[in-house]
């Protein structure tokens, strides 16, 4: 028993008794010819600071450590020399952070109704009054012609202002739905990704 303790003390450096045990300490003991039982007892008695990463385990095996010794090292693993792997920060896509981006969900052809400003009625009334006076004669003809001309002028003005426009419905990435109107036929189709820039839609 005394010889066993003497051998153990001689095999283990004094610094190793005071400092945590590392992979290098295990390799030294293995290469000195100590049995697995003695190496394992030393591992159990020491403060562990083992590197149990794949590289650390490979170095132990290359240093002559048996599977039993390596298993005991893993059961007593420390973190002093283990290099943590930096966590990867997920990338944020542009689409997820673009508050003015969205997808076209509908394009509708709309008819624009004309509206009278009153100028057409005034002009029509003047022309109608002159025509009524010439055809019917007198003040009565002027009044009748003016009334008819005003109605006709108003309708002509409304008709002239009628037209078509296209309504584009966009669902933005934040979930809101907005509609945009333009006079020309859009070159986009349903499902196209767009972005609102200065109040106008542009393709992404």
Secondary structure, 3 states (H helix, E strand, C coil): CHHHHHHHHHHCCHHHHHCCECHHHHHHHHHCCCCHHHHHHHHHHCCECCCCCHHHHHHHHHCCCCHHHHHHHHHCCCCCCCCCCCCCCCCCCHHHHCCCEEEEEEEEEEEECCCCCCHHHHHHHHHHHHHHHHHCCHHHHHHHHHHHHHHHHHHHHHHHCCEEEEEEEEEECCCCEEEEEECCCCCCCCCCEEEEECCEEEEC
